[in-house]
Amino acid sequence: MGGYVAAALGALGLAALRRRPVLLRGRTLLAFTVLFAVASTAASVTATGSVPAALLVFEVAALAAAWGARGSWLIVHATPEAVGAAVERCTRMLCASVERAGDAYAVPLAGGALRLTVRRASRQAAVVAFAGATRQKKAVLLRRLLAKQYDGVLPRIKLGSRV
Amino acid sequence: MARVEQSVVVKCDPQRVMEYISNVENHPAFIGPLKSVSNLRGDAKQKGTTWDWTFVMAGVEFAGKSETVAYVPAKQFSFRTTTGIQSTFNYRIEPAQGGSKLTIDVDYEVPKDLLSRVQTSVVERLNDVEGQAAVQNLKVILDS
């Protein structure tokens, strides 16, 4: 349990240390949580032949939270206004239109609209939630393009001329 | 030098396709490994116009500069990278089936640093897949 909390806080800490906006995906948290639940259950059964109730409760709570976050992104070092501007810019790059109402953005697509909600998570972070036609091909492209606007938690090897 | 060539037919007139393609700031929308285009200095339709780019290949981020080589309205747009990965991108458009046939060919040099990590053939296969994905992405963007 301590390892799980340390890893989650470590990812947040690394993101906070970066200078550029960093994207943390809910889907990655879900995958990590499933791995944690499987590994910790297996380790407990191997060692003691049973799973402590406290661990089970923690696993269920962590899985429920990660499941709820699977369709969301946390963007550290970005305001909702900056993320909203990126959504509008990326939508234009895909020859699509976007309608904004407060913190909600709707992108009309063939077969339904992709709906995004951009909310403030803290002074230095925003949460983006995706709903609606998320599997539509242009919606997938928009998601990928939006993700390119942000760095990952771990820095990449960088080569070539920098500006 | 390695080469990738891919074609696709889109339900869009050649002028509109060329308008989209020749706006190089749109390229990250359909080229998966292209992370960003920045510092566009002038109109990319003009020969000699330059811009900066960041490309991600096999987990490594390459940055460099490009410049326009040729622009023929509704027919051709070519540019070459002048630093980083050495390559020439050539986009050709012709009317087809009530829309346009778009052909992309890219000649590129596999970076030596990358070669130490990944075999050339793997990189080439990867880029064939990326080339196919790029034209399919263009179809998604321009068809609707």
HADDOCK unambig.tbl for C-alpha pairs under 7 A between the chains (distance, minus, plus):
assign (segid A and resid 93 and name CA) (segid B and resid 26 and name CA) 5.29 0.50 0.50
assign (segid A and resid 93 and name CA) (segid B and resid 29 and name CA) 6.32 0.50 0.50
assign (segid A and resid 94 and name CA) (segid B and resid 29 and name CA) 6.43 0.50 0.50
assign (segid A and resid 94 and name CA) (segid B and resid 141 and name CA) 5.58 0.50 0.50
assign (segid A and resid 95 and name CA) (segid B and resid 141 and name CA) 6.33 0.50 0.50
assign (segid A and resid 137 and name CA) (segid B and resid 140 and name CA) 6.80 0.50 0.50
assign (segid A and resid 138 and name CA) (segid B and resid 140 and name CA) 6.37 0.50 0.50
assign (segid A and resid 138 and name CA) (segid B and resid 141 and name CA) 6.76 0.50 0.50
assign (segid A and resid 145 and name CA) (segid B and resid 28 and name CA) 6.97 0.50 0.50
assign (segid A and resid 145 and name CA) (segid B and resid 29 and name CA) 5.75 0.50 0.50
assign (segid A and resid 148 and name CA) (segid B and resid 35 and name CA) 5.64 0.50 0.50
assign (segid A and resid 156 and name CA) (segid B and resid 59 and name CA) 6.99 0.50 0.50
assign (segid A and resid 156 and name CA) (segid B and resid 60 and name CA) 6.28 0.50 0.50
assign (segid A and resid 156 and name CA) (segid B and resid 61 and name CA) 6.52 0.50 0.50
assign (segid A and resid 157 and name CA) (segid B and resid 60 and name CA) 5.22 0.50 0.50
assign (segid A and resid 157 and name CA) (segid B and resid 61 and name CA) 6.02 0.50 0.50
assign (segid A and resid 158 and name CA) (segid B and resid 60 and name CA) 6.14 0.50 0.50
assign (segid A and resid 158 and name CA) (segid B and resid 61 and name CA) 4.65 0.50 0.50
assign (segid A and resid 158 and name CA) (segid B and resid 62 and name CA) 5.93 0.50 0.50
assign (segid A and resid 159 and name CA) (segid B and resid 61 and name CA) 6.05 0.50 0.50
assign (segid A and resid 159 and name CA) (segid B and resid 62 and name CA) 4.80 0.50 0.50
assign (segid A and resid 159 and name CA) (segid B and resid 63 and name CA) 6.36 0.50 0.50
assign (segid A and resid 160 and name CA) (segid B and resid 62 and name CA) 5.34 0.50 0.50
assign (segid A and resid 160 and name CA) (segid B and resid 63 and name CA) 4.80 0.50 0.50
assign (segid A and resid 160 and name CA) (segid B and resid 64 and name CA) 5.93 0.50 0.50
assign (segid A and resid 160 and name CA) (segid B and resid 84 and name CA) 5.05 0.50 0.50
assign (segid A and resid 161 and name CA) (segid B and resid 63 and name CA) 5.51 0.50 0.50
assign (segid A and resid 161 and name CA) (segid B and resid 64 and name CA) 5.26 0.50 0.50
assign (segid A and resid 161 and name CA) (segid B and resid 83 and name CA) 6.99 0.50 0.50
assign (segid A and resid 161 and name CA) (segid B and resid 84 and name CA) 6.64 0.50 0.50
assign (segid A and resid 162 and name CA) (segid B and resid 63 and name CA) 6.08 0.50 0.50
assign (segid A and resid 162 and name CA) (segid B and resid 64 and name CA) 6.97 0.50 0.50
